[in-house]
Amino acid sequence: MARRGDELRDHILFTAKNVFLETGFERTSMDQLAARAETSKRTLYAHFESKDKLFLAVVDLVRKLYLDRLGTPGDYAEDPAEAAVLYCGRFLQTLLWEPTLRMCRLGIAEAERLPEASARYHEAIIGSVHARLAGFLGESYGLGPQDADRIAHDLLARTVHPRFLRALFGMEPLTTERPEPATIAADVDLAPIRAVLAAVLPR
């Protein structure tokens, strides 16, 4: 049965995500995307009026998938400190997954031409994660917004961001298998995260 409506749109988006990651934005054509999606170029343009608009839609799809996969700190443990540690571990685990890094690099490469797309992706992988962690710390430890924001920033800046930057420059090994929450402790050394959290939390 032929795909129609929302099903076809979603199929095009997931196909476009894979093609953009494989070949980059500039080297991807609407003809190529239509062929990979097994639809006509006319149908492709009926759903997305330009390659730029399709790329923005792919970024929004990836943002949703990423944030749904990451969840919130409270999803990881009942103890607030352990929940925050595992959340940071999960954050690092997902950042060191090859498709995530490739999407980051793609967003950076198109930042001058499509700043809106890069801003949306940055908000998802950095801004939203920070906000979720700060909100959780504030609620769990009775912190004011400024203190919670500062602690979240210090924790991520000292444990996650350095390895993420190293990975962006190809100086950190990546995983090709989809990371799962059940393997956080096996994939990430959580001891440094626990130590930093203990140091930055108010006593």
KERO-233872 format. One record per residue: residue number from 1; x, y, z of N, C-alpha, C in turn. Coordinates in steps of 0.1 Angstrom, whole numbers. Example, Ala and Ser with C-alpha at 12.3 -4.5 7.8 and 13.67 -1.06 7.14 Angstrom:
BEGIN
[1 [132 -57 78] [123 -45 78] [132 -33 78]]
[2 [128 -22 71] [137 -11 71] [129 0 79]]
REM end
This chain:
BEGIN
[1 [8 -12 0] [0 0 0] [9 13 0]]
[2 [6 22 -9] [13 34 -10] [12 43 3]]
[3 [23 49 7] [22 58 18] [15 71 14]]
[4 [8 77 23] [0 89 21] [1 98 33]]
[5 [-2 111 31] [-4 120 42] [8 121 51]]
[6 [5 120 64] [15 121 75] [25 110 74]]
[7 [20 98 71] [29 86 70] [40 89 59]]
[8 [36 94 48] [45 97 37] [55 108 42]]
[9 [50 118 48] [58 130 53] [69 124 63]]
[10 [64 116 72] [74 110 82] [84 102 75]]
[11 [80 94 65] [90 86 57] [100 94 50]]
[12 [95 105 44] [105 114 37] [114 120 47]]
[13 [110 124 59] [118 130 69] [129 121 74]]
[14 [125 108 77] [135 99 82] [145 95 71]]
[15 [140 94 58] [149 92 47] [159 103 45]]
[16 [153 116 45] [162 127 44] [172 128 55]]
[17 [169 125 67] [178 125 78] [190 117 75]]
[18 [187 104 70] [198 95 67] [207 100 56]]
[19 [200 106 45] [208 110 34] [217 122 37]]
[20 [211 132 45] [219 144 49] [231 139 57]]
[21 [229 130 66] [240 125 74] [251 118 65]]
[22 [246 111 55] [256 103 47] [264 112 38]]
[23 [257 122 31] [263 130 21] [265 145 23]]
[24 [259 150 34] [260 164 37] [249 171 30]]
[25 [247 184 34] [236 192 29] [239 195 14]]
[26 [251 201 11] [254 206 -2] [253 195 -12]]
[27 [258 183 -9] [259 173 -19] [246 165 -21]]
[28 [236 168 -13] [223 162 -14] [214 170 -23]]
[29 [208 163 -32] [198 169 -41] [184 165 -39]]
[30 [174 172 -43] [160 168 -41] [157 156 -50]]
[31 [164 155 -61] [162 143 -70] [167 131 -62]]
[32 [179 132 -55] [184 121 -48] [175 117 -36]]
[33 [169 127 -29] [160 125 -18] [147 118 -23]]
[34 [142 123 -34] [130 117 -39] [132 102 -43]]
[35 [144 99 -49] [147 85 -52] [148 77 -40]]
[36 [155 81 -30] [157 73 -18] [144 71 -10]]
[37 [135 81 -11] [122 80 -4] [112 72 -13]]
[38 [116 68 -25] [108 61 -34] [95 69 -37]]
[39 [96 81 -40] [85 90 -43] [89 99 -54]]
[40 [80 107 -59] [83 116 -70] [88 129 -65]]
[41 [96 137 -73] [101 150 -68] [89 159 -67]]
[42 [79 157 -75] [67 166 -73] [60 163 -60]]
[43 [59 151 -55] [54 148 -42] [63 153 -31]]
[44 [76 152 -33] [85 158 -23] [83 173 -21]]
[45 [82 180 -32] [80 194 -32] [66 198 -26]]
[46 [56 189 -28] [43 191 -22] [44 192 -7]]
[47 [53 184 -1] [54 183 13] [64 194 18]]
[48 [75 196 11] [85 205 15] [89 214 3]]
[49 [87 227 4] [88 235 -8] [103 238 -12]]
[50 [112 234 -4] [126 236 -7] [135 227 1]]
[51 [147 225 -3] [156 217 4] [159 223 18]]
[52 [160 237 18] [162 243 31] [150 240 41]]
[53 [138 241 36] [127 238 45] [127 223 49]]
[54 [131 214 40] [132 200 44] [143 198 55]]
[55 [154 205 53] [165 204 63] [160 209 77]]
[56 [153 220 77] [148 225 90] [138 215 96]]
[57 [130 209 88] [121 199 93] [128 186 99]]
[58 [139 183 92] [148 172 97] [154 175 110]]
[59 [159 188 111] [164 192 124] [154 191 135]]
[60 [142 195 132] [131 194 143] [129 180 146]]
[61 [129 171 136] [127 157 139] [138 152 148]]
[62 [150 155 145] [162 150 153] [161 156 167]]
[63 [157 168 168] [156 174 181] [146 166 190]]
[64 [135 163 184] [125 156 192] [130 142 196]]
[65 [135 135 186] [141 122 189] [151 122 200]]
[66 [160 132 199] [171 133 208] [165 136 223]]
[67 [156 145 224] [151 149 237] [142 138 243]]
[68 [135 131 234] [127 120 239] [136 109 244]]
[69 [147 106 237] [156 96 241] [163 99 254]]
[70 [166 112 256] [173 116 268] [164 116 280]]
[71 [152 121 278] [143 122 290] [147 133 300]]
[72 [144 131 312] [147 141 323] [155 133 334]]
[73 [162 141 342] [169 134 353] [161 125 362]]
[74 [149 129 365] [140 121 373] [137 107 367]]
[75 [140 105 354] [137 92 348] [147 81 352]]
[76 [159 86 358] [170 76 360] [172 70 373]]
[77 [167 77 384] [169 71 397] [160 79 407]]
[78 [157 73 418] [149 80 429] [158 90 437]]
[79 [170 86 439] [179 94 446] [183 106 437]]
[80 [181 119 442] [184 130 433] [199 131 428]]
[81 [208 128 437] [222 129 432] [225 118 422]]
[82 [221 106 424] [223 95 414] [216 98 401]]
[83 [204 104 402] [196 107 390] [203 117 382]]
[84 [209 128 389] [217 138 381] [229 132 375]]
[85 [236 123 382] [248 117 377] [245 109 365]]
[86 [235 100 366] [231 92 354] [226 100 343]]
[87 [219 111 345] [214 120 335] [226 125 327]]
[88 [236 130 334] [248 135 328] [256 124 320]]
[89 [256 112 326] [262 101 319] [255 98 306]]
[90 [241 98 307] [233 95 295] [236 106 285]]
[91 [237 119 289] [239 130 280] [252 127 273]]
[92 [263 124 280] [276 122 274] [275 109 265]]
[93 [268 99 269] [267 87 261] [260 90 248]]
[94 [250 98 248] [243 101 235] [252 110 226]]
[95 [259 119 233] [268 128 225] [279 121 218]]
[96 [283 110 224] [294 102 218] [290 91 208]]
[97 [277 92 205] [271 83 195] [273 89 181]]
[98 [279 82 172] [283 87 159] [272 96 152]]
[99 [260 91 151] [250 99 144] [247 113 150]]
[100 [248 113 164] [247 126 170] [258 136 167]]
[101 [270 131 167] [282 139 163] [281 144 149]]
[102 [277 135 140] [276 138 126] [265 149 124]]
[103 [254 148 131] [244 159 130] [249 172 135]]
[104 [257 171 146] [263 184 152] [272 190 141]]
[105 [280 182 135] [290 187 125] [282 193 113]]
[106 [271 186 110] [263 191 98] [257 205 102]]
[107 [252 206 114] [246 219 118] [257 230 118]]
[108 [269 227 123] [279 237 123] [283 241 109]]
[109 [284 231 100] [288 234 86] [278 243 79]]
[110 [265 242 83] [255 250 77] [251 262 85]]
[111 [258 265 96] [254 276 105] [254 290 99]]
[112 [263 293 90] [262 306 83] [251 307 74]]
[113 [248 297 66] [237 297 56] [223 295 62]]
[114 [223 286 72] [210 282 78] [211 284 94]]
[115 [213 296 98] [215 298 113] [203 293 121]]
[116 [191 294 116] [179 289 123] [180 274 126]]
[117 [185 266 117] [186 252 119] [196 249 130]]
[118 [208 256 129] [218 254 139] [214 258 152]]
[119 [207 269 153] [202 274 166] [192 264 172]]
[120 [183 258 164] [173 249 169] [180 236 175]]
[121 [191 232 167] [198 220 172] [206 222 184]]
[122 [212 234 185] [220 238 197] [210 238 209]]
[123 [199 244 207] [189 245 218] [185 231 223]]
[124 [184 221 214] [181 208 219] [192 201 226]]
[125 [204 201 220] [214 193 226] [222 200 237]]
[126 [221 213 238] [227 220 249] [217 227 258]]
[127 [209 236 252] [200 244 260] [190 237 268]]
[128 [183 228 261] [172 220 268] [178 211 278]]
[129 [189 205 276] [195 195 285] [199 203 298]]
[130 [205 214 296] [209 223 307] [197 227 315]]
[131 [186 231 308] [174 236 315] [168 225 323]]
[132 [167 213 317] [161 201 324] [169 198 337]]
[133 [183 198 336] [191 195 347] [190 206 358]]
[134 [190 218 354] [189 229 364] [175 229 371]]
[135 [165 226 363] [151 226 369] [151 214 379]]
[136 [157 203 376] [157 191 385] [164 194 398]]
[137 [176 200 396] [185 203 408] [178 213 417]]
[138 [171 223 411] [164 233 419] [153 227 427]]
[139 [145 219 420] [134 212 427] [139 202 438]]
[140 [149 195 435] [154 184 444] [161 190 456]]
[141 [168 201 454] [176 206 465] [172 220 470]]
[142 [160 224 466] [155 237 471] [163 249 467]]
[143 [169 248 455] [177 259 450] [170 270 443]]
[144 [174 282 444] [168 292 435] [173 291 421]]
[145 [166 297 412] [169 295 397] [183 299 394]]
[146 [189 309 400] [203 313 396] [213 303 401]]
[147 [211 298 414] [220 288 419] [219 275 412]]
[148 [206 271 408] [205 258 401] [211 259 387]]
[149 [209 271 381] [215 272 367] [230 272 368]]
[150 [236 278 378] [251 279 380] [256 265 382]]
[151 [249 257 391] [254 244 394] [253 234 382]]
[152 [242 235 375] [240 227 363] [251 231 353]]
[153 [254 244 351] [265 248 342] [278 243 346]]
[154 [281 244 359] [294 239 364] [296 224 361]]
[155 [285 217 365] [286 202 363] [288 198 349]]
[156 [280 204 340] [281 200 326] [295 205 320]]
[157 [299 217 324] [311 223 318] [323 215 322]]
[158 [323 208 334] [334 201 339] [334 186 336]]
[159 [323 181 332] [322 166 330] [318 162 316]]
[160 [310 170 309] [305 166 296] [311 174 285]]
[161 [310 187 286] [314 195 274] [328 193 269]]
[162 [338 191 278] [352 189 273] [353 177 264]]
[163 [346 166 268] [347 154 259] [339 156 247]]
[164 [328 163 247] [320 166 236] [328 174 225]]
[165 [336 184 230] [344 192 221] [355 184 215]]
[166 [361 175 223] [371 166 218] [365 157 207]]
[167 [353 152 209] [347 144 199] [344 151 187]]
[168 [340 164 188] [337 172 176] [350 173 167]]
[169 [361 173 173] [374 175 166] [380 161 163]]
[170 [373 150 165] [378 137 162] [388 132 171]]
[171 [388 137 184] [398 133 193] [393 124 204]]
[172 [380 119 202] [374 111 212] [367 99 204]]
[173 [369 87 209] [363 75 202] [347 76 203]]
[174 [341 73 192] [326 73 191] [321 59 191]]
[175 [308 57 194] [302 44 193] [292 45 181]]
[176 [292 33 174] [283 33 163] [270 26 166]]
[177 [269 19 178] [257 12 182] [249 22 191]]
[178 [236 21 189] [227 30 196] [229 28 211]]
[179 [232 39 218] [234 37 233] [221 36 240]]
[180 [221 27 250] [209 25 258] [211 29 272]]
[181 [200 33 279] [201 37 293] [207 26 302]]
[182 [204 13 298] [209 2 307] [224 1 307]]
[183 [231 7 297] [245 5 296] [253 18 300]]
[184 [246 28 306] [253 40 309] [266 38 317]]
[185 [264 30 328] [276 28 337] [287 20 330]]
[186 [284 12 320] [294 5 313] [301 14 302]]
[187 [293 23 297] [298 32 286] [305 44 291]]
[188 [302 49 303] [307 62 308] [313 60 322]]
[189 [324 66 325] [330 66 338] [322 76 346]]
[190 [314 71 355] [305 80 363] [312 86 375]]
[191 [324 81 379] [330 85 391] [334 100 390]]
[192 [340 105 379] [342 120 379] [330 128 380]]
[193 [319 124 374] [306 131 375] [301 132 389]]
[194 [302 120 396] [298 120 410] [307 130 418]]
[195 [320 130 416] [329 139 423] [326 153 421]]
[196 [324 157 408] [321 171 405] [308 175 411]]
[197 [297 167 410] [284 170 416] [286 172 431]]
[198 [293 164 438] [295 165 452] [302 178 456]]
[199 [311 182 447] [318 195 449] [310 207 447]]
[200 [301 207 437] [293 219 433] [280 221 441]]
[201 [275 210 447] [263 211 454] [265 218 467]]
[202 [255 227 472] [257 234 484] [257 224 496]]
[203 [265 226 506] [267 217 517] [258 222 529]]
REM end
